[in-house]
Amino acid sequence: MEVKSVLTRVLFSGALLLSVCMAPAMAGDISNPREGLPTIVFDATNFAFESVMDGDLVTHQYTFKNTGAHDLEIKQIKTS
C-alpha cells in the first residue's frame, strides 16, 4: 500500500511540475527575447597547434564579428 502512495505522489508531483513549466510555453508569446542583442559569431572556434617544444611561445588569432544590433562587450576570455 505504501509503494502505491509514493508512486501516486511522484506522478502527481511530476504532472504538477510539467503543467507549471508548460504554461509559459503555451502562452502564445512567440517574440524572440534575444532579438537585437549583441551576438558574437566566430569563423572557427578551435585550432590545433602542431607539435610544440616545452617553453615555446605559440599564438593564434580568432576572427569574429558582432552580428547583433548593439555593441558587443567582451568582459572575459578563457583559454584551454
C-alpha positions, 0 to 999 in steps of 0.5 A: 500500500505504501509503494502505491502512495509514493508512486501516486505522489511522484506522478502527481508531483511530476504532472504538477511540475510539467503543467507549471513549466508548460504554461509559459510555453503555451502562452502564445508569446512567440517574440524572440527575447534575444532579438537585437542583442549583441551576438558574437559569431566566430569563423572557427572556434578551435585550432590545433597547434602542431607539435610544440617544444616545452617553453615555446611561445605559440599564438593564434588569432580568432576572427569574429564579428558582432552580428547583433544590433548593439555593441558587443562587450567582451568582459572575459576570455578563457583559454584551454 
